[in-house]
Every structure is written in C-alpha cells, then in structure tokens.
Amino acid sequence: SMLGARKPVVSVSAVRTGSGKSQTTRAVCRVLQKAGLRLVVVRHPMPYGDLVAQEAQRFATVDDLSAQRCTIEEREEFEPHLTAGTVVFAGVDYEMILRRAEEEADIIVWDGGNNDFPFFRSDCEIVVVDPHRPGHETTYHPGETNLRRAGVLVINKIDTAAPESVAALRRSIRAVNPKALVIDGASPIYVDDYAAIAGKRVLVVEDGPTLTHGDMAYGAGIVAAQRFGAAEIVDPRPYAVGTIAEAYRKYPQVGALLPAMGYSDQQRLELETTIRNTPCDLVLIATPIDLRRVISLDIPALRVRYELQEIGAPTLEDALAGVIEKARAQTAITA
C-alpha cells in the first residue's frame, strides 16, 4: 500500500544499490527548481539510531546533520541535497512526514533507498537501471518490482559499461516493461584536482553500501585513480581494524577498496584509524559526502563524485513535463 499525497510526487528508485539513484534524484531536483517549483525531498527510512527521536525529521542545513547525530550513511544521502539548498524530510512515521512536507512544497521528490518501492503514490515513477550488472534488474527483490512499475527508466553509466551489457539491458526492459519511457545517461566523474593523482600511491574510499550490499567491485574512485595515472592503489585490508576488518571478511568482493562505513561513533573511529594506518600519499574520497566533515585526516585527500549526464533525447525534462504542469496548475488554484 502507498500513502496518497495532496501535492504531486516524483519518485526516484533503483533496481540495485549503486545504480546511480542519488545523482538522478539530484538531476530531477534541478529540473524542478528550474521550473520555479518549491520542492522538498523525502528520503526512504534509514533506521540506525533512536527511532522515537527520529519519528519525523526535517533537515534544512548541513549543521542539522550533526545536531541530529546522523550516521555517515545518512549524511551520504542527505548532505548533497542540503548543499544544493533543498530541504530533506526523513524518519519513521511517513504519514506525519508527508503531511509536514505538503505544507511547504509545491511538489515532493521521493528519494528511494534499499531498492525499495516508494511509500507515496507517485505521479511520475523514475527507476534507475545499471548496465554494469545486466540481469540483476529481474533477479533481485524489490528491484524487479521497481522495474515493472516504472513509468520512466534511466539506463545510467552507459559511458563506462560494455556495449553488449547495455544491449542486454535494453532487451530486458523491452521484455518486462515495454511501455516505459527510456532515458540514456552517463555518469562522468569529477575530481577536485585530477592532476594531483598522477604518480601517487592512493587509498580509494568508496560508498559503503554500494560495495557491500550492491555487489559492485569498484566505483568512481577506482575509475579516477586509473584514468589519472595513480602509481598504485594501496590495499587497506592489512591495516583495517574492528568492524571495518569484519566487513572485509563478510564481503570479500570489496577487495582493495575501503568501504565508507559509519553506522556508529565507534565504527566512524575505526574507519578513521584504518585510513590513518594505511601507507599512502593521497586519499580519494569517492563517497557522496566529504568525509573530512566527520573524520579527521592527516593525509592529503581529494573528492571524487559522479553527476548524471543525459544522452540525447528523451530527457528528464521531457519525462517531468506532465507533473510540472500539474504542480503549476495546483499551485495556481491554491494561490
């Protein structure tokens, strides 16, 4: 079942963790902001702390993340929206959250998580699929449900996927959801100072859930290290401590990357200690947030990030035209 909203809703979900949902959500927000609409993001629940205190949370600034004791995982989802000036709601009681979000928005963006389907009935249901893992879109739950429900499918990472994998994904989409509007997308990487990578021994820190739960062998950090001439990608496994070392034993596919895990203060300290222990010249932070906000590093570090880049037509602007018109009409009636 889903909650019905009094304001139009755009939802963004994915078929697997690490498909590129977050950069797609940010791109959707930019289109809606360009259209002059007041929007808020409602994030899928991340129940890592005090659930009573987290009943209905509102975040307007990055400082709110510290005030509400957010984990690294929560920060990774919330911070990019906040730095773009978008208010984020999250918590436990999603009917309460929805009613509060409706009070300050013309349109609501549901930012999915754990490949779950939206909690709110959506006027435009966007789902991101990943050609690096063809076949996963129909073999994982609830990701397959998202694939079948979607009105819009974004094939992300076309720029780095094998052509035969992209073709296989297109065949799968045609077989399962032939009526969906399909948008082609790339995920180019952006580095603060790419020239500084050349010749360095680098430690690559990637998004934790993408590596552990998403079965991805690499992310933006590895791409940047290889593309810009790192001398060596240093293996942090011999230097890992505590729950970080346990994560390597539990998820051996992670390999010579460091998953950014910080579900507690203790785990955050263990992540920091693992980084400090690892002999490297440079840390590549390929996480949605700047880890330097939450841990102390005494090693030079650069941020690496993805942004969605649409290829050709149709575009997100095309896909969102109908819901934008609906939001404008509703706003005009209530003005």
C-alpha positions in Angstrom: 0.0 0.0 0.0 1.0 3.6 -0.5 0.1 6.9 1.0 -1.8 9.4 -1.1 -0.4 12.9 -1.3 -2.2 16.2 -1.7 0.8 17.5 -3.7 2.3 15.9 -6.8 5.0 13.4 -6.2 8.0 12.3 -8.2 9.7 9.2 -7.0 13.3 8.0 -7.8 14.2 4.4 -7.1 16.6 1.8 -8.5 16.9 -1.9 -9.2 20.2 -2.3 -7.2 22.2 -0.3 -4.7 24.9 1.8 -6.6 22.9 2.2 -9.8 23.1 6.0 -9.6 19.8 6.8 -8.0 21.3 9.7 -5.9 22.7 11.6 -8.8 19.5 11.0 -10.7 17.5 12.4 -7.8 19.7 15.5 -7.8 19.2 15.9 -11.5 15.4 15.7 -11.0 15.6 18.3 -8.3 17.5 20.7 -10.6 14.8 20.3 -13.3 12.0 21.1 -10.8 13.9 24.0 -9.4 14.5 25.4 -12.9 10.7 25.2 -13.4 10.2 27.5 -10.4 8.6 25.0 -8.1 9.1 24.8 -4.4 10.2 21.2 -3.6 11.3 19.1 -0.7 12.9 15.7 -0.7 11.5 12.9 1.4 14.1 10.1 1.9 13.4 6.4 2.4 14.0 5.5 6.1 17.4 4.8 7.5 16.6 3.4 11.0 20.1 3.4 12.5 19.5 5.5 15.7 16.8 6.4 18.2 13.6 5.7 16.4 11.5 7.6 18.8 13.6 10.7 18.3 13.6 10.1 14.5 9.8 10.0 14.2 9.7 12.9 11.8 12.9 14.7 11.0 13.5 17.8 8.9 16.9 18.9 7.7 17.5 22.3 6.2 21.3 22.8 6.6 24.4 20.7 6.9 24.6 21.7 10.6 21.3 19.9 11.2 23.0 16.6 10.4 25.4 17.0 13.4 22.6 18.3 15.6 20.5 15.2 14.9 23.6 12.8 15.2 23.3 11.4 11.7 25.5 8.4 10.7 27.8 8.6 7.7 25.3 6.6 5.7 22.5 9.1 6.5 24.9 12.0 5.7 25.7 10.5 2.3 22.0 10.7 1.3 21.1 14.0 2.9 24.1 16.3 2.5 24.1 16.6 -1.3 20.5 17.8 -1.2 21.2 20.3 1.6 24.3 21.8 -0.1 22.0 22.4 -3.1 19.5 24.2 -0.9 16.9 21.5 -0.8 15.1 20.6 2.5 15.1 16.9 3.3 12.5 15.0 5.4 13.1 11.6 6.8 12.2 9.4 9.8 9.8 6.7 10.9 6.2 8.0 10.7 5.8 8.6 7.0 2.2 9.8 7.1 3.3 12.5 9.6 6.3 13.3 7.4 4.2 13.5 4.3 1.7 16.0 5.8 4.6 18.2 7.0 6.2 18.1 3.6 3.0 19.1 1.9 2.8 22.3 4.0 6.0 23.7 2.4 6.2 22.3 -1.1 4.6 22.5 -4.5 6.0 19.1 -5.3 7.6 16.3 -3.4 10.5 14.2 -4.5 10.7 10.7 -3.0 14.3 9.6 -2.7 14.3 5.9 -2.6 16.6 3.5 -0.7 17.5 -0.2 -0.4 15.9 -0.6 -3.9 12.5 -0.4 -2.2 9.4 0.9 -3.9 8.0 4.3 -2.9 5.9 4.8 0.2 3.9 7.6 -1.5 1.7 7.2 -4.6 3.8 8.8 -7.4 2.7 10.9 -10.3 6.0 10.1 -12.1 7.9 7.0 -11.1 11.5 7.0 -12.2 13.7 4.0 -11.8 17.5 3.7 -12.5 18.9 0.6 -14.0 22.6 -0.4 -14.2 24.3 -1.9 -17.3 27.3 -2.9 -15.2 25.0 -5.6 -13.7 22.8 -6.8 -16.5 20.3 -9.4 -15.3 20.1 -8.1 -11.8 17.1 -5.9 -12.7 15.0 -9.1 -12.9 16.6 -11.3 -10.2 16.6 -9.1 -7.1 13.6 -8.0 -4.9 12.3 -5.4 -4.6 14.3 -4.0 -7.5 12.4 -6.1 -10.1 9.1 -4.6 -8.7 10.5 -1.1 -9.4 11.5 -2.1 -12.9 7.9 -3.4 -13.7 6.2 -0.3 -12.1 8.4 2.4 -13.6 6.9 5.0 -16.0 10.5 6.2 -16.7 13.6 4.1 -16.8 17.1 5.7 -16.7 19.9 3.5 -18.1 22.8 5.0 -16.3 26.6 4.6 -16.7 26.4 4.0 -20.5 29.8 5.7 -20.8 31.6 3.0 -18.8 29.6 -0.1 -19.5 30.3 -2.7 -22.2 28.1 -2.2 -25.3 26.8 -5.8 -25.1 25.7 -5.2 -21.5 23.8 -2.1 -22.5 22.2 -4.0 -25.3 21.2 -6.9 -22.9 19.6 -4.4 -20.5 17.6 -2.8 -23.3 16.3 -6.3 -24.3 15.3 -6.9 -20.7 13.5 -3.6 -20.5 11.6 -4.3 -23.7 10.5 -7.7 -22.4 9.5 -6.6 -18.9 8.3 -3.0 -19.2 8.0 -2.0 -22.9 5.7 1.0 -22.2 8.3 2.8 -20.0 10.0 5.9 -21.3 13.7 5.1 -21.5 16.4 7.8 -20.9 20.0 7.1 -21.6 22.5 8.5 -19.1 26.2 8.7 -18.4 27.9 9.3 -15.1 31.1 11.3 -15.7 33.4 11.7 -12.8 34.5 15.0 -11.3 37.7 15.4 -9.3 38.8 18.4 -7.3 42.3 18.4 -8.7 42.8 15.4 -11.0 46.5 16.3 -11.8 47.4 15.6 -8.2 46.6 11.9 -8.6 49.4 11.2 -11.1 52.3 9.1 -9.7 50.7 8.8 -6.2 50.0 5.8 -4.0 46.3 6.2 -3.4 43.8 4.8 -1.0 40.4 4.7 -2.5 37.4 5.1 -0.2 34.1 4.2 -1.9 30.4 4.3 -0.8 30.0 1.5 1.7 26.6 0.1 0.7 27.4 0.1 -3.0 30.4 -2.2 -2.3 28.9 -4.4 0.4 25.2 -4.8 -0.4 25.3 -3.8 -4.1 28.0 -6.3 -5.2 29.9 -3.6 -7.1 33.6 -4.3 -7.4 34.5 -0.6 -7.9 33.2 2.9 -8.1 34.2 6.4 -9.1 37.4 6.3 -7.0 38.9 3.4 -8.9 37.9 5.0 -12.2 39.6 8.2 -11.2 42.8 6.5 -9.9 43.2 4.5 -13.2 42.2 7.4 -15.5 44.5 10.0 -14.0 47.6 7.9 -13.5 47.9 6.8 -9.9 51.1 4.8 -9.3 49.4 2.3 -7.0 46.1 1.6 -5.4 47.0 0.7 -1.9 45.3 -2.3 -0.3 43.9 -1.2 3.1 42.9 -4.7 4.2 46.1 -5.4 6.2 45.6 -2.2 8.1 41.8 -2.4 8.8 40.6 -2.5 12.4 37.4 -3.5 14.3 34.2 -3.7 12.3 36.0 -2.5 9.1 38.2 -5.6 9.2 35.0 -7.7 9.9 33.4 -6.1 6.8 36.2 -7.4 4.6 35.7 -10.9 6.0 31.9 -10.7 5.4 32.2 -9.1 1.9 35.4 -10.4 0.3 34.3 -9.0 -3.1 35.2 -5.5 -1.8 38.9 -6.2 -2.4 41.4 -3.4 -2.2 38.9 -0.6 -1.6 37.8 0.9 1.7 34.1 1.0 2.2 33.0 4.1 4.0 31.0 2.7 6.9 30.0 4.7 9.9 26.8 3.4 11.5 28.0 4.3 14.9 30.6 6.6 16.6 32.8 3.6 17.2 32.7 2.5 13.6 33.4 6.0 12.4 36.6 6.0 14.6 37.6 2.6 13.2 37.2 4.0 9.7 39.4 6.9 10.6 42.0 4.6 12.2 42.1 2.3 9.1 42.7 5.3 6.9 45.5 6.6 9.1 47.1 3.2 9.3 47.2 2.7 5.5 50.5 3.9 3.9 49.5 6.1 1.1 50.3 9.5 -0.4 46.7 10.5 -1.2 43.1 9.5 -0.2 40.5 9.5 -2.9 37.1 10.1 -1.2 34.6 8.7 -3.7 31.6 9.0 -1.3 28.5 11.3 -1.7 29.8 13.4 1.2 33.1 14.9 2.1 34.4 12.5 4.8 36.6 15.3 6.1 33.5 16.7 7.7 33.1 13.7 10.0 36.5 12.2 10.5 40.0 13.7 11.0 42.6 13.0 8.3 46.3 13.9 8.4 46.8 12.7 4.8 46.1 14.8 1.7 42.7 13.9 0.2 40.6 14.7 -2.9 36.9 14.2 -3.5 35.6 12.2 -6.5 32.0 12.3 -7.4 29.5 11.3 -10.1 26.8 13.5 -11.7 24.1 12.3 -14.1 24.5 13.5 -17.7 21.6 12.7 -20.1 22.5 11.5 -23.6 20.3 12.7 -26.4 16.5 12.5 -26.0 14.2 11.9 -24.2 15.5 13.8 -21.2 14.4 14.1 -17.6 12.8 17.5 -18.5 10.7 15.6 -21.1 9.7 13.0 -18.5 8.8 15.6 -15.9 6.8 17.9 -18.1 3.4 16.5 -17.1 4.0 16.5 -13.4 5.4 20.0 -13.6 2.3 21.2 -15.4 0.2 19.5 -12.7 2.1 21.2 -9.9 1.9 24.6 -11.5 -1.9 24.2 -12.1 -2.4 23.1 -8.5 -0.3 26.0 -7.1 -2.3 28.5 -9.2 -5.6 27.2 -7.8 -4.5 27.4 -4.2 -2.7 30.8 -4.6 
